[in-house]
Amino acid sequence: MTPKAAEPKRTHRPVEARVAELEAKIAAIKEREARKEAKARPEAQPLILAVRALDKAARAAVEAGNKDVTTAIDAARAALAPGIVSLGLRVPEKARRGRKRKGEAA
């Protein structure tokens, strides 16, 4: 057994640091709620669906090896981005479907 004196003492964070952390959590919750409300707006739904459809088409074009179509789809997706941002939403990242393979990096 080790003597109690050898154990490290716990230090408490200052009140300002704890308050700042809680305020950051509150801000994140408010931002999340604002995004949720923006997604529910009727003009946002078609834009979100269009971006998802373009992503699906881009995946198909990449699998087919058609670089010209992929470039055109990327340009169309970039044209939709300002409309999505103006509604208060984030432009979804291009998501890859499926599992990661053993050799792939994270």
N, C-alpha and C positions, 0 to 999 in steps of 0.2 A: 504494500500500500504506500501511496505517496502522501506526504504531509500536506495539510491544507494550504500552507504558505506557498507551496510550489505551484498551485493552480493559478492560472492567469486571472486577473481581476476583470470583471465585465465593465465596459464603459458604456454609458448611456449617451445617445445622440442628443445634441442640444434641441431645445424646443423649436427653434427656427427651422432646423433641418426636418423635423417631423411634420411641422406645419406645411413646409414647402412640398414635401412628398404627398401629403393629403390633398393639397391644392392641385397638384399635378394630376392626381387620380380623378379629382372632381372635373377638371378640364377635359380629361380623356373621356369621361362618361358623357359630358355635354356634347363633345365632338361626335361621339358614336351615335348619340340620339339624333343629332342634326343630320348626319349622313343617312340614318334610317328613315327620317322624315323626307329627305330629299329623294331617296329611292322610291318612295311611295307616290311621288308626284306623277301625274299622268304623262307629262312630257318627258320624263326621265326613262320610263319603261321602254319605249322604242329605241332610244339611244343605247341602252344597256343590251338589249337584244341584238341590235345591229353589231355592236362590238363583239359580242359572243359569236355571232354568225361569221363575222370576218375572221375571228381567231380559228374557228373550225375550218373555214375555207383555206386559211393559211397553212394549217397543219396538213390538209390534204394536198396542197400544192407542193409543200416541202417533201412529202412522201413520194409524190410523183416526179420530183426533181425539176419542176418548172419554176425557174428563178424569175422570169418576167412576170408571171402571175403573182408570185410572192411579193415582188416589189410593188406591184399595183395595189395589192391588198394592204400592204403596210402603209402606203400613201393614203388610202381611203381611211384606214384606222386613225392615222395622224390627223386627218381632216375632222374627224368626229371628236377628237380629244378636247378642243376648246369648248364645245357645246356641253360636254359632260362636266368639265371643270366649272363652267359658269353656273351650273345648277348646284354646285357645292359638293360634287361627288369626286372621288378619285378615279382616275383612269385605271381599269383593271390591268394587271400585268398579264403578259402572255403566259398562260398556265400550260404546263405540260401534263398530259394525262398519263396515267399508268404508274407503275412502280419504278423506282430507280434500280438500275442494274448494279451488280457488284462492282464493276470497274468505274462507274460514274462518280464524280466528286459531288459533294453536297452543294 
